[in-house]
Amino acid sequence: MRILDKNFKPIKEIDVFKSLIWHEIYYGCGVFEAHINEFLNENAKYIYNDDLQQLGIILTHSRTKNEYTYTGKMLKALLENKVIYNQEHYVNKTPEFIVKDLVRKYAQTEFNLEIEPIQNLGEVIGTEKVIGENLMIYIDSLLETQELSCRIDFDYPTSKLTFKVFAGADCTTSKPPLSLNFENILDYTYHENFDKFKNFAYIRGEEKEDGSSILETVDLRENLTDVKQELYVNASSQKSSFQTSDGETITFTELQYRNILKTKGLQSLSKNNKQFQIEIRYNNNIGNIGDKRLFKDQFIILEQRITEIITGYEGGYKKQEATFGKPSVLRKEFFQL
């Protein structure tokens, strides 16, 4: 791994270290933890993983008598301290367009970001309005509703930063199922969690002058005879009209406003899905973060995206574990060899 300063200039290269855990997350921001035997000087800002060609931001460090520990987040965390401080309104735009436009307005100049051209990812959203949200949290939650993600790529030779929206490849038919029978995985652990599952949302809009308000619903039940697992969303802060920076008043039609409420409901429901999670240990290339693969054992056949890849380096060895389904906490015990 290489250590860079705040201007992405190399400070030193570390070939021998105790361990490095590199935790990629599809629906969120990845993290890392490095244990080394020497102190990185006060100018150390970034850690570059040569193997994965990814850059992490150093956020904390601690030390004992014989070891220094550095932790941080992937480069996308640059967006974590930015807020959407103006009213933004989009009509008939894709999540990709909305996210790239927000990054252009609120982060591009400060971080000298290049923004990848539109790739036509995702389905059009009728209306979307936002103000006062954390930039990274908002764009992650919006992209997740359509199984998309984003990242900031770092080009080591040029120090160029590029913001990208991407969707993992669908490998459910082009690659064999992940299965012990196919001998393409070493071991796995399967989890099901329905504790917080919701399939029906009531979304309450702004209060009108007469005291009434619009109540919209979103129903994600596969069969109308299924029991409603209900969720209430208070969206009263979403106004049906607003003023632009030029002083113009924009008023939504009732249909547009109801679509805004439905989007809020979908975003809330996406955080309360059934959680199918498979932790897989493997010794060959399982794919890239976000790829959709088919998993099969004697009980189930399941399509899931790779939502986490943890790569561990220790004692000259490399180990990897993939998680399919909702992200989980960093599992350090996997790398305690």
N, C-alpha and C positions, 0 to 999 in steps of 0.2 A: 504494500500500500504506500501511497505518497501523501505527504503532508503539504498543504498549500496555505498561503496567507490570504488576507481578505481580497487581494487583487488577483487571486488564482495563480500566483507565482510559486513555484516549488521551493519548499524550505528544506525538506529532506525526504529520502526514500528509506522505508523500513522493510527489510527483507525478513528479519527474524522478530517475531512477536509471540506472545503467549497464546492469544486467541482473538478471533474477530467473529462477531455474529452480525450478519447482514439480513435484515428482515424486510422484505418487500411486501407491500399491502396494496391490493387493487382498489378497494373502496376506502381510501384514506391516504395517510402519509406514512411511509415506512420509517424504520428506526434502525440504529446500529449501536453496537457496544464493542469497544476495543480494549484489550488488556495488553499492555506493553511494559517493557522493563526500563524505559527511559522517559524523562520528562520532555514534553514538546514545549518549545518556548512560547512566550506569551503572544507571539504573532500567529500561532497556529489557528486557522479558522475552518479549514475543510480537510476531510479525509477522502482520498480518491481510491476506489477499489479497482485495481488494474484488471482483475479477473472478470468482473461484471461490467467494467467501464462505467461506473456510476459514482456520483459525488454526494457526500454527506456533510451536513453542517455540524460542527462541534458545538455542543450547547453546555455540557457539564464535564468536569473532571474531578477525580478524587485520587487519593494516593495512600498507600500503606508503606511499610518499610521497604519492600522489594518490588512493588507493582504500582503502575499508574493505570487508571481506568478512565476512558473517554467515551461519552455517550452523545448521541445526537439524532438528528432526523434527516431524511432525504431532502434533496434540493427544493422540492415543492414547498417545504416549510417557509421559504421566503415569502409566500403569500399569506402565511398564518397571522401576521401582524398588520394586515391591511384590512380596512373596512370599506363597505359600500356606503359612502356618506351622502350621496345624492339619490334622488328618486330615479330609478331606471325602469323603463317600461318597454316591453317587447311584444309585438303582435306577429303571429305566424312565423316564428323563428324556431330553429332547432336548438336543443341544448348546447350543441357544439358552437353554434354562432353566438349564443348568449354568453357562454363562458369565455370565449376568446375575446369578445367585445369588452367584457368586464375587466379581464386581465389587461387589455390594451389601455383602458381608461385609468385603472387604479394601480398598476404595477409595472407596466412596460418601461416607462421612462426611468423610474428609480433604479431598476435592476438591469437596464439595458437588454431587455429580452427581445429576441426575435419570436414572432408568433407564426406558427405553421399555417399555410393557407387552408381555407375551408376544404374539408374532405367529404362533406355531405353525410355526416354520421348522425344517426338518430332521426326520430320522427318529429314533425313540426308540432310545436305547442301553440295553441290558439292565442293565449295571452299570458304574460308573466311579468309581475311587478315586484320590485325589491328595493328596500332601503334599510340601512342600519345593520346589515348582516356582516359577519366575518367573511372575508372574501374566500378563503380556502374552504371553510366549513360549508358555505353556501354552494360553491361550485361542485364540491364533492357530492353533496346531497342531491343536487339537481341532476348530475350525470348518472348517479346510481339508479335513478328512476327508470333509466333506459339502458342499464348495464354497461355504461361507459365509464371511462376513467381519464385522468390527465396526469401529466408529469412535466418536469423541466429537465431536458437533456443537456449534458455538458460535453462539449467537444474539447478534449485535452489539448491537442496541438494549437488550437486557435482561441481557447477560453470562451467560445461562443455559447450562450445560453439560449435554448429554444423551447418555448412552451408548446406542448402538443396535447391534443385530445385523441384518445385511441380506444379501440374495442379489441379485445382478445379474439384470436381466430377461432372459428368453429371447427373443432377437430373431431367431432362426434362420429363422423362417417369416414374421414380420411385416415384416421389412426385407429388401431385396435383398442378395445376396451382396456382400462386399467384393471388388472385382475391378477391374483396369485396364480390362476390357471394359465395365464399367458406369460408368466414369469417376468413381467415388466415392472413389478414392484416387489419390495422386500417384505414389507409388513404394513398394516394399516390399523387405524382405530376409527370406528364409526360412531357418530353422536346424532341423536335427534333431540330437539328441544322445542316444545310447543308452549312453553310457559308464558311467553309474551306475545304469542301469535294473535293477530287481529286481521279480519277480512272485510270489515265494514266500518266506514267512517262517517260521522256527522260533523259537518264543518259549519260553524256559525260565523256569519259575516258581520259587517258593521251595523251599528244600531241607527235606525232612521229617526227622523224628527218625531214621528208618532210613537216611538218606542218599539216598533217592530224591527225585525231583522231577517235577512235571508238565511235559510237553512238548506245547505246542499248536502248531498250524500254521494259516497263512492262505494260501490259494491264489487268486491273481488271474489265473491264466492263462485266456485266452479259449477255448483248446482244450487238452484234457488231453494231446494229443500234442506241444504246444509244449515246448521245453526249459525246465526250471526255472532261473531266475536267482535264486539263493538269498541270503537275508539271515538272519543270526542276531541275535536280540534277547535280551539278558540282562535279564529282568524279575524276578530273584530278590528284589529289594527290595519287590516287591508281595506283601504278606502276605495269607494267607487269613482272618485274623481281626485285629481291632483293637479298641481301647478308645475309646469316645466320651468327650467332655469330662465327661460325667456318671458315668463309671466303668463304664458298661455294655459288656460284651464282645459284639461282633458277629462272627459267623462265617459266611462265605460257604459256600453249597453248592458242590460240585465244578463244577456247570454254571455257576453265577455266577462262580466264580473263573476258569474257562476263558474265559468271555466277557470278563472283564477282560484276560486275556492276549491275546485276539484283538484287542481294541481297541488295545492297545499295538503289536501287529503291524501293524495298519492304519495307525496313526500313523507308524510307521517306514517302511512301504512308500510312504506318500504323499509322502515326501521323496525317493523314488528312482524316480519315474515316468519314463516316456519323456518327453523334453523336446522338444516341438514349439514353436517360438517364431517369431513373425512380427512384425517391426518395420515398422510402417506409417506413412508420412507422408501427411497429408491436410490439406485446406483447408476442410472443413466439419465439422459436428457428427457425430462417429462414434458417440457414445453415452456412457454413464456407466461408471465403473470397476465391473468385475464383470459387465457385460452380456455375454451369449453371442451371438456373431455367426458367420455362415458366411463362410469365406474360400474363394475359388476362383481357380485359375490353370490353365494347360494341363496341369499334372501332378497336382494334388491338389484335393480338396474336403475341408475340415476345419472342424469346429466347435470353437471355443475361446472362453474368457472373456477379456475385456480385463483383464489382470492389472497393467498399468501404463499410466498416462497422464502424459507429461511435457509440461508447458506452459512455454514459454520466452518471456520478454519482453525485448526489446532494441531500443534505438533507436526506440522508439515502435511496434514491430511485435510481433505475437504469432504464435508457431509452436507446433504440437502434433505429438506423435508418440505412437502407441499401440503397446503390445506385447501380443500374444496368446500365452498359454502361461505358462511359469514365469517369475517375476521375474528380472531381470538387474541388472547394476550400473548406476549412474548414468552416462549417456552424455553427458558434457559437450561432446564434439566436435560434436554435432549443433547446438549453439547458438553455435559460433564462426563468426559470419557474416563 
